[in-house]
Amino acid sequence: MAAKAVDLEKPKNITFDGVVVDICFHPNKDVIAAGDIDGEVSIHSYSTTTENNTLMTFKHHKKACRALRFSDNGEELYTTSKDKSIHIIDMNTGGLKRKLKKAHESPIYSMLVTGENFLATGDDDGNLKVWDLRTNNAEMEVKHNEEFISDMVIDDQHKILVTTSGDGTLTAFNIRRKRMDIQSELFDSELLSLAHIKEKEKVICGSGEGVLNIFSWGEWGNISDRFPGHPMSVDCMVAVTDSIICTGSGDGYVRAVNILPNRFLGVVGDHDDLPVENLSLSHDSNLLASCSHDQTIKFWNTSDFTDLTVNTKKKAKKANKNKKLSSTGKSDFFAGLADDNADDENENGESEDSDDDDDDDDDDSDDAD
């Protein structure tokens, strides 16, 4: 696999008085938003060359800010809370533009921008709503889950919305026709996180038992592949490239994982054994941010991920699951992985003829298409 020398300089950590529950990078500026357990929302600039700065602080929510997202153009910030409200903040003026005080009857758990002027929210009791922000009305309101709506993704046409739930199901909704299309089989563990990769043909779903379940888009009845190996729950994830995701786990580690072939690439960073609450990828894809119970946002350099290729003939190594990929200062970001590749070459300079690790903890690809 190819690797090059990169500058691993990254912004300094941003610390808070309370636990940070969610974070979101601005879509086109070096700015990140954070929502904490006390309901405070703050906007910060970040830089690798100068100090980070707090730009705005809002204390509109009465309870924990559980989710926040920027609009596609970055001019608005949407925030939701355990207090059941949705707030819309004008990023140009810093003012509260709009407020839906009782958007749900139950505390809101998750949120996703589903198109210009449209927003989807899911609550603790499995209710899903899709909002038309021009009218402040829920254009779609359904309940097909018994537990919290944990995460959501949508297709590029803003037609099919896919959700995961704590009841152990994945559900696809046609939000244009305002109906549920299909729901997956019931899994043994709660489903907690989602990522959309492989030219949007695959959806990766993280579970409470540490398994990555892989679905083919449009085929929601059952999984097409399954990759166990995380020692604890996969609470959040983000696609960094079309084949590589970063996962945040209950054991405090942020890991890089290649999908199809399924391989642990290593540990990007950690939060000292404290659960990773959420992840976000910067607008230029060069930085990954993570937040945890340590009351800190940490930044990780991901600029070299686009140059990473996985040797499918190289035997997957179980040790990569907890192997550090990055270090402080300047270094070859994937030097360790390149060394592994070299170690596996025989004396003729050819790779071992082995597609995958025999250990199920490394690669359990039942149908890796």
HELIX and SHEET records of a PDB file:
HELIX    1   1 PHE A  305  ASP A  307  5                                   3    
HELIX    2   2 LYS A  318  ASN A  322  5                                   5    
HELIX    3   3 ALA A  335  ASP A  343  1                                   9    
SHEET    1   A 2 ALA A   5  VAL A   6  0                                        
SHEET    2   A 2 SER A 331  ASP A 332 -1                                        
SHEET    1   B 4 ILE A  14  THR A  15  0                                        
SHEET    2   B 4 THR A 296  ASN A 301 -1                                        
SHEET    3   B 4 LEU A 287  SER A 292 -1                                        
SHEET    4   B 4 VAL A 276  LEU A 281 -1                                        
SHEET    1   C 4 VAL A  20  PHE A  25  0                                        
SHEET    2   C 4 VAL A  31  ASP A  36 -1                                        
SHEET    3   C 4 VAL A  41  SER A  45 -1                                        
SHEET    4   C 4 ASN A  53  PHE A  58 -1                                        
SHEET    1   D 4 CYS A  65  PHE A  70  0                                        
SHEET    2   D 4 GLU A  76  SER A  81 -1                                        
SHEET    3   D 4 ILE A  86  ASP A  90 -1                                        
SHEET    4   D 4 LEU A  96  LEU A 100 -1                                        
SHEET    1   E 4 ILE A 108  GLY A 115  0                                        
SHEET    2   E 4 PHE A 118  ASP A 123 -1                                        
SHEET    3   E 4 ASN A 127  ASP A 132 -1                                        
SHEET    4   E 4 ASN A 137  LYS A 143 -1                                        
SHEET    1   F 4 ILE A 149  ILE A 154  0                                        
SHEET    2   F 4 ILE A 160  SER A 165 -1                                        
SHEET    3   F 4 LEU A 170  ASN A 174 -1                                        
SHEET    4   F 4 ARG A 179  GLN A 183 -1                                        
SHEET    1   G 4 LEU A 191  ILE A 197  0                                        
SHEET    2   G 4 LYS A 202  SER A 207 -1                                        
SHEET    3   G 4 LEU A 212  SER A 216 -1                                        
SHEET    4   G 4 ASP A 225  PHE A 227 -1                                        
SHEET    1   H 4 VAL A 234  ALA A 239  0                                        
SHEET    2   H 4 ILE A 244  SER A 249 -1                                        
SHEET    3   H 4 TYR A 253  ASN A 258 -1                                        
SHEET    4   H 4 ARG A 263  ASP A 270 -1                                        
END                                                                             
